[in-house]
Amino acid sequence: MGPSSVAYELGACRSGEDWIKHLCVTSMPSKINPKIIDLINTHPSTAVEPVIHFNPADSQQMIQKIDRAIQKLKVKLRQQQKQEDPDIGLTKQQIAEHQFIRDELKTGSQKLWDVGVYIRIRGDSKEAVTNEARSITDELAKNDVAIRTIDYQSDDALTSTSPIAKDMLGGASGKMLGDAVGAMFPFSASTLYEPNGVLIGYHAVTDEPFAFDRWNREGGYNALTIGDLGSGKSFGTMMMLLRRLAMDPDTILVMIDPVGGLDKLPTRPEHDASRSVGRTPSTQWRSSRHPST
């Protein structure tokens, strides 16, 4: 289904009753933050819609382009060495980075992708979408993401951000290696909530509950908790175990706790003292069902 009408203006268009403005990401930082697209996807305005296109690029053509860039940098380096230029170290670093990317492409360790990252903003007026675009541009600029408005190709932008998923702008954001592409996923992190599961925590961005049944999935018994000192690793683990016990009283835990971070867990009044073996930092509960370490 499509809008009843589409009218194009400089910097925006009108689709049905909505005003739409399109943005294009023109450059990303050298080290991509995996949450960088979440800044768009979880924006307070629900009318902000990010769209990402990835298409395989010609790696051989890029290898040749990188080789030419390396030769130019080496010429620049020789000139800097003669002049004792203080930026010699920076040029050497650029050469090393180019050589690394070239070698990754030559060996097939990485693949090259044409990338188009677009943002569609909907609103009730042209002023509203313009202000929203300015806010998003400023927010992403703090994370070294460059944005430009699509002023003269609104028809192609409208198609590129529509459900037919055809990039009419031809990867306007540039090229990326596979690692960079992977760092952008999942650009939309939906929550996981299983009615029979236990609450593990909350999504870092959307604050939605995350609950699942570890025992109802193949190979899903293991869990790894990583965090800074005092970030709540022990507390979160204790809450997860208590919720497991509350949901299934037949569950019995085998705990190995050398540092005593969970020593309060087996001392709950509702537990029979006979089920715990001491209150030392190493506490054990044994059972034939649902062993968890």
C-alpha positions, 0 to 999 in steps of 0.5 A: 500500500502506498500514500495517496499522493507524494509531493517533493520539495527541496530538503523534504517531501510530503507523503499523504498527510506526513512530511518526510525528511531523509538523512544519509550517513556519509562517514563512520568513525574508524572504530564503530560503537556497536550501539551507534545505530541504537542512538537512532533506533531508540530516539525519543521520536517514534517517527525516526526510522533508520534503514541500512543497506549492505551489498557486496562490493568489488574487493579486487578494485578496492585492493588496487585502489589501496595499493595506489594509496600506499604508494602515495603515502610512501612517497609522502613518507620519504619527503617527510624523512628528508625534511624531518617532519614531526608527522612521520609517525602518523604517515607510518600509521596510515601506511600500516592501516592501509596494508592491513586492510589490503592484506585482509581483502587479499587473503579473503579474511574480510569482505568489502561491502557497499553500505547505505545508512539512511534515516527517514523522519516523519512529522506533521510539518516541514518545520518539525522534521527539519528540527528533528533532523538537526537534533539527530545530526548534532547527537550523532556528530558527538560520536564522529558520525557525519550526516548530510541531508538528501535535498535533491533525491527525495524520490530515490530516498523515499524508495530506499527507505521503503519496505521494498528494500531497494537502495536507489542511492547506491550505497551513498555512505561508502564502503565497509569491511565485514567487521565494521558491518558486523559491529552494526548488528543488531541495529534493532535489539528486540527484547526476549521474554519467555513466559516460563523463563526467569528475569535475567535483567533489562535491555541497556537501551530500551529498558525492556525486561529480558527473561528466558528459560535456560533449561528449555534450549539446547546448549543454553545452560551456560552464562557469562557475566562480565562487569567492572568492580561493583557493577552488580555481577554478584547481585545479578547472579544471586537474583537470577538463582533466587528467581530460578528457585522460586519458579521451580523449588525442585531446582538445587544448585551446586555453587563454587564461590571462593570469594564469598560473593554469594555466601548470603544465598544459602542462608535464606530462612526458607531454606532448611539448614540441612540443605546447605553445607556450611556457610563458608565461601564455598557452599554446595547444594546438590540435586539430581535436577537442574544442576547449575554452577 
